Amino acid sequence: MRAATLTIMLFLTVGPVVHAQAATELKGHTALVHSLAFSPNGKLLASGSFDNTIKLREYPSGKEVRTLSGHSAPVYCVAFSPDGAVLASSSQDQTIRYWNAADGKLLRELRGHTGIVSHLAYSPNGKLLVSGGQDKSVRFWNPTDGKEQKNLGAHGGSVYCVAFSPNSKVLASTSGDMTIKLWDVAGEKELKTLKGHNDAVTGAVFSTDSTRLLSVGFDRYLHIWNVATGAELKKLGPTPDDPFGIALSRDGKAAATVGYGGHLLFWDLEQGKIQSMRKLKPVAYCITFAPDGKAVVTGHEDGTCYITPVSTPAR
């Protein structure tokens, strides 16, 4: 177990002047960190790495609780069940695994994908687990018995991200084919395809009221969509590097993105602009807001994670 080390970051500004704050560096993985997830109660932080392991840490101390080993290839995604009892993980080994979050024991292994399982998401009501993979498919799984419930269909390229709307009615999937698909969860069918990105779409998240979708991709723009009509409402940017991760604050007023160049951007969604920018270590693959909204956590190519306080405009 390694103690967290403290590193000071310089804070660059775009728009308002912001207060520079310290960022906490968490070490432990021996390869890049590709995914991060908080438990619903905010007390545990899970990280999935290309060293084939998952680490669970206490939050906010960063103290390592345990390492979950069992995947035979890089771990691409981790996701907690809505009740916090189960941690799901996906891997290049083409499997999904369920772990007991309390003791780290393996509960079940799910098979069905024929390529890397890139991303996972639980529906907010806990009734479904969805996966997307390099085999271009999007699949529903029964969280109780682990059985595949439905192969929804395929993109024209690898699926990078899957995300449920907060009301559990709509699913979004993003792809290397430059599109986003919206799916009717209850009807288990495609609703519409969103086109507007001109490169791979790497991440997406719904607004808190489920009416809008935010997406980022290698075209270096943040796109905002109307979920009901599929129309593009705004296109914000460009970003200084290729963004891979996106997260939404709990109040829905701000988003944060992180990219391959290590640029952490905070977006003011009400004003439609970049509020501030901070340069972290390159390369960054993932980001999540802490449940209390006071910090974001990012995962990086060198196996580290950063807990970075959310800065506020100077008054």
C-alpha positions as CSV (number, residue, x, y, z in Angstrom):
1,M,0.0,0.0,0.0
2,R,1.4,3.3,-1.0
3,A,0.7,6.7,0.6
4,A,-0.8,9.4,-1.6
5,T,1.7,12.1,-2.5
6,L,0.8,15.8,-2.9
7,T,1.6,17.6,-6.1
8,I,1.0,21.3,-6.9
9,M,-0.5,22.1,-10.3
10,L,-0.4,25.4,-12.2
11,F,-3.9,26.6,-13.0
12,L,-4.3,28.2,-16.5
13,T,-7.4,30.3,-17.1
14,V,-9.8,30.6,-20.0
15,G,-12.3,33.3,-19.1
16,P,-12.6,34.1,-15.4
17,V,-9.6,34.1,-13.1
18,V,-9.6,31.1,-10.8
19,H,-7.9,30.1,-7.5
20,A,-5.0,27.7,-7.8
21,Q,-5.4,24.7,-5.6
22,A,-3.4,21.6,-4.8
23,A,-4.1,18.2,-6.4
24,T,-3.5,14.9,-4.7
25,E,-1.7,12.2,-6.7
26,L,-2.6,8.6,-6.0
27,K,-0.1,5.9,-7.0
28,G,-0.4,2.2,-7.1
29,H,-1.2,0.9,-10.6
30,T,1.7,-0.1,-12.8
31,A,0.0,0.7,-16.1
32,L,-2.5,3.3,-17.4
33,V,-5.8,3.9,-15.6
34,H,-8.6,3.7,-18.0
35,S,-11.7,4.0,-15.8
36,L,-12.9,5.4,-12.5
37,A,-16.1,5.0,-10.5
38,F,-17.4,6.2,-7.1
39,S,-19.6,4.0,-4.9
40,P,-23.1,5.6,-4.5
41,N,-22.3,6.6,-0.9
42,G,-19.1,8.3,-2.1
43,K,-16.8,6.4,0.3
44,L,-15.1,4.2,-2.2
45,L,-13.2,5.0,-5.4
46,A,-12.6,2.2,-7.9
47,S,-10.0,2.4,-10.7
48,G,-9.5,0.0,-13.6
49,S,-6.1,-0.4,-15.1
50,F,-4.2,-1.9,-18.0
51,D,-2.1,-3.8,-15.3
52,N,-5.2,-6.1,-15.3
53,T,-6.3,-5.1,-11.8
54,I,-8.9,-2.9,-10.1
55,K,-8.0,-0.9,-7.0
56,L,-10.5,0.2,-4.3
57,R,-9.6,3.2,-2.3
58,E,-11.2,5.1,0.6
59,Y,-12.3,8.6,-0.4
60,P,-11.2,11.3,0.2
61,S,-8.1,9.9,2.0
62,G,-7.0,7.8,-1.1
63,K,-6.0,4.9,1.2
64,E,-6.0,1.7,-0.7
65,V,-8.4,-0.9,0.6
66,R,-7.8,-3.8,-1.7
67,T,-6.8,-4.9,-5.2
68,L,-9.1,-7.1,-7.3
69,S,-7.3,-9.5,-9.5
70,G,-8.8,-12.0,-12.0
71,H,-9.0,-10.4,-15.4
72,S,-6.3,-11.9,-17.7
73,A,-6.0,-8.7,-19.8
74,P,-6.3,-4.9,-19.3
75,V,-9.4,-3.6,-17.5
76,Y,-11.3,-1.1,-19.5
77,C,-14.2,-0.1,-17.3
78,V,-15.5,-0.2,-13.7
79,A,-19.1,0.6,-12.6
80,F,-20.8,0.3,-9.2
81,S,-24.4,-1.0,-9.0
82,P,-26.9,1.7,-7.8
83,D,-27.1,0.0,-4.4
84,G,-23.3,-0.1,-4.1
85,A,-23.2,-3.8,-3.4
86,V,-21.6,-4.9,-6.7
87,L,-18.7,-3.6,-8.7
88,A,-18.8,-4.6,-12.4
89,S,-15.7,-4.6,-14.6
90,S,-15.0,-5.2,-18.2
91,S,-11.8,-6.1,-20.0
92,Q,-9.8,-6.8,-23.1
93,D,-10.2,-10.5,-22.1
94,Q,-13.8,-10.2,-23.5
95,T,-15.5,-10.7,-20.1
96,I,-17.5,-8.8,-17.6
97,R,-17.0,-9.6,-14.0
98,Y,-19.2,-8.9,-10.9
99,W,-17.3,-8.4,-7.6
100,N,-18.7,-8.1,-4.1
101,A,-17.8,-4.5,-3.3
102,A,-17.6,-5.3,0.5
103,D,-15.0,-8.0,0.4
104,G,-13.7,-8.0,-3.2
105,K,-14.8,-11.6,-3.9
106,L,-15.6,-12.6,-7.5
107,L,-19.4,-13.2,-7.8
108,R,-19.9,-14.0,-11.5
109,E,-18.2,-13.9,-15.0
110,L,-20.3,-12.8,-18.0
111,R,-19.3,-13.8,-21.6
112,G,-20.8,-12.9,-24.9
113,H,-18.8,-10.1,-26.5
114,T,-16.3,-11.2,-29.1
115,G,-13.8,-8.3,-28.6
116,I,-12.7,-5.8,-26.0
117,V,-15.6,-4.8,-23.7
118,S,-14.9,-1.1,-23.7
119,H,-17.6,0.4,-21.4
120,L,-20.3,-0.5,-18.8
121,A,-23.2,1.4,-17.2
122,Y,-25.9,0.4,-14.8
123,S,-29.4,1.8,-15.3
124,P,-30.2,4.2,-12.4
125,N,-33.1,2.0,-11.4
126,G,-30.7,-1.0,-11.1
127,K,-32.7,-3.2,-13.5
128,L,-30.1,-3.4,-16.3
129,L,-26.4,-3.4,-17.0
130,V,-25.4,-2.3,-20.4
131,S,-22.1,-3.0,-22.2
132,G,-20.4,-1.8,-25.4
133,G,-17.4,-3.2,-27.1
134,Q,-14.9,-3.4,-29.9
135,D,-17.2,-6.0,-31.6
136,K,-19.4,-2.9,-32.3
137,S,-22.3,-4.3,-30.2
138,V,-24.4,-2.8,-27.4
139,R,-25.8,-5.4,-25.0
140,F,-28.2,-5.5,-22.1
141,W,-27.5,-7.9,-19.1
142,N,-29.7,-9.0,-16.2
143,P,-27.8,-7.7,-13.1
144,T,-29.3,-10.5,-11.0
145,D,-28.4,-13.6,-12.8
146,G,-25.8,-12.2,-15.2
147,K,-27.6,-13.5,-18.3
148,E,-27.5,-11.5,-21.6
149,Q,-31.0,-10.1,-22.0
150,K,-30.7,-8.4,-25.4
151,N,-28.1,-7.6,-28.1
152,L,-29.5,-4.2,-29.1
153,G,-27.6,-4.0,-32.3
154,A,-24.4,-2.6,-33.7
155,H,-22.5,0.6,-34.6
156,G,-20.3,0.9,-37.7
157,G,-17.3,1.0,-35.4
158,S,-16.1,0.2,-31.9
159,V,-18.3,1.4,-29.1
160,Y,-16.5,3.7,-26.8
161,C,-19.1,4.7,-24.3
162,V,-22.6,3.8,-23.0
163,A,-24.7,6.0,-20.7
164,F,-28.2,5.9,-19.3
165,S,-30.4,8.9,-18.8
166,P,-31.1,9.6,-15.1
167,N,-34.8,8.6,-15.7
168,S,-33.6,5.2,-17.0
169,K,-35.7,5.6,-20.2
170,V,-33.0,6.3,-22.8
171,L,-29.6,4.8,-23.4
172,A,-26.8,6.5,-25.4
173,S,-23.9,4.7,-27.1
174,T,-21.0,6.4,-28.8
175,S,-18.7,5.0,-31.4
176,G,-15.6,5.3,-33.6
177,D,-18.0,5.5,-36.5
178,M,-18.5,9.2,-35.5
179,T,-22.2,8.7,-34.4
180,I,-24.2,8.5,-31.2
181,K,-27.2,6.1,-31.0
182,L,-30.1,6.7,-28.7
183,W,-32.0,3.6,-27.6
184,D,-35.4,3.1,-26.1
185,V,-34.6,1.1,-23.0
186,A,-38.1,-0.3,-22.3
187,G,-38.7,-1.2,-26.0
188,E,-35.1,-2.4,-26.5
189,K,-34.8,-0.7,-29.8
190,E,-33.0,2.1,-31.5
191,L,-34.7,5.6,-31.4
192,K,-32.3,7.7,-33.6
193,T,-28.8,8.2,-34.7
194,L,-27.1,11.6,-33.9
195,K,-24.6,12.9,-36.5
196,G,-22.5,15.9,-36.0
197,H,-19.1,14.8,-34.8
198,N,-16.5,14.4,-37.6
199,D,-14.3,12.0,-35.7
200,A,-14.6,9.2,-33.1
201,V,-17.1,10.0,-30.3
202,T,-15.4,9.0,-27.1
203,G,-17.7,10.0,-24.2
204,A,-21.2,11.1,-23.4
205,V,-23.3,12.0,-20.4
206,F,-27.0,13.0,-19.9
207,S,-28.1,16.2,-18.3
208,T,-29.7,15.8,-14.8
209,D,-33.2,16.2,-16.2
210,S,-32.6,13.7,-19.0
211,T,-33.5,16.2,-21.8
212,R,-30.0,16.9,-23.1
213,L,-27.0,14.8,-24.0
214,L,-23.4,16.1,-23.9
215,S,-20.8,14.3,-26.0
216,V,-17.1,14.7,-26.7
217,G,-14.8,13.2,-29.3
218,F,-11.6,13.5,-31.3
219,D,-13.1,16.4,-33.3
220,R,-12.2,18.4,-30.1
221,Y,-15.7,19.8,-29.5
222,L,-18.3,19.4,-26.8
223,H,-21.6,18.8,-28.5
224,I,-25.0,19.3,-26.7
225,W,-28.0,17.5,-28.1
226,N,-31.8,17.6,-27.6
227,V,-32.7,14.0,-26.6
228,A,-36.3,14.2,-27.8
229,T,-35.6,15.5,-31.3
230,G,-31.9,14.5,-31.8
231,A,-31.1,18.1,-32.9
232,E,-27.7,19.5,-32.0
233,L,-28.3,22.5,-29.7
234,K,-24.7,23.8,-29.2
235,K,-21.1,23.0,-30.3
236,L,-18.6,24.3,-27.8
237,G,-14.8,24.4,-28.2
238,P,-12.4,23.6,-29.6
239,T,-10.4,21.9,-26.8
240,P,-6.6,22.0,-26.8
241,D,-6.3,18.2,-27.2
242,D,-8.4,15.1,-28.0
243,P,-10.9,14.7,-25.1
244,F,-11.5,11.2,-23.9
245,G,-13.5,11.6,-20.7
246,I,-16.5,13.7,-19.7
247,A,-18.3,14.1,-16.4
248,L,-21.2,16.2,-15.2
249,S,-21.5,18.0,-11.8
250,R,-24.3,16.9,-9.6
251,D,-26.2,20.2,-10.0
252,G,-25.8,19.8,-13.8
253,K,-24.4,23.3,-14.2
254,A,-20.9,22.3,-15.0
255,A,-19.1,19.7,-17.0
256,A,-15.4,18.6,-16.9
257,T,-13.4,17.0,-19.7
258,V,-9.9,15.6,-19.9
259,G,-7.8,14.7,-22.9
260,Y,-4.7,13.0,-24.2
261,G,-2.6,16.1,-23.7
262,G,-3.6,16.1,-20.0
263,H,-5.8,19.3,-20.2
264,L,-8.5,19.4,-17.6
265,L,-11.3,21.7,-18.7
266,F,-14.2,23.0,-16.6
267,W,-17.2,24.1,-18.7
268,D,-19.8,26.6,-17.6
269,L,-22.9,25.0,-19.3
270,E,-25.2,28.0,-18.5
271,Q,-22.9,30.4,-20.2
272,G,-21.8,27.9,-22.9
273,K,-18.0,28.3,-22.5
274,I,-14.8,27.0,-21.0
275,Q,-14.6,28.4,-17.5
276,S,-11.1,27.3,-16.8
277,M,-8.3,25.0,-17.8
278,R,-5.6,23.1,-15.9
279,K,-2.7,21.2,-17.3
280,L,-2.3,17.8,-15.7
281,K,0.0,14.9,-16.7
282,P,-0.5,13.6,-20.2
283,V,-2.1,11.2,-21.2
284,A,-5.5,11.3,-19.4
285,Y,-8.2,8.7,-20.1
286,C,-11.0,9.2,-17.7
287,I,-12.7,11.6,-15.3
288,T,-15.4,11.6,-12.7
289,F,-16.8,14.2,-10.3
290,A,-16.6,13.3,-6.6
291,P,-20.1,12.8,-5.2
292,D,-19.7,15.9,-3.0
293,G,-18.9,18.0,-6.1
294,K,-15.8,19.4,-4.5
295,A,-13.3,17.6,-6.7
296,V,-12.8,15.6,-9.9
297,V,-10.6,12.5,-10.2
298,T,-8.7,11.7,-13.4
299,G,-6.8,8.6,-14.5
300,H,-3.5,8.8,-16.4
301,E,-1.2,6.8,-18.7
302,D,1.5,6.4,-16.0
303,G,-0.8,4.6,-13.6
304,T,-1.6,7.5,-11.4
305,C,-4.8,9.2,-10.5
306,Y,-5.3,12.8,-9.5
307,I,-7.9,14.3,-7.1
308,T,-8.2,17.9,-8.2
309,P,-10.3,20.4,-6.3
310,V,-13.0,22.1,-8.4
311,S,-11.8,25.7,-8.6
312,T,-14.3,28.6,-8.4
313,P,-14.1,32.0,-10.1
314,A,-12.5,34.8,-8.1
315,R,-14.9,37.4,-6.9
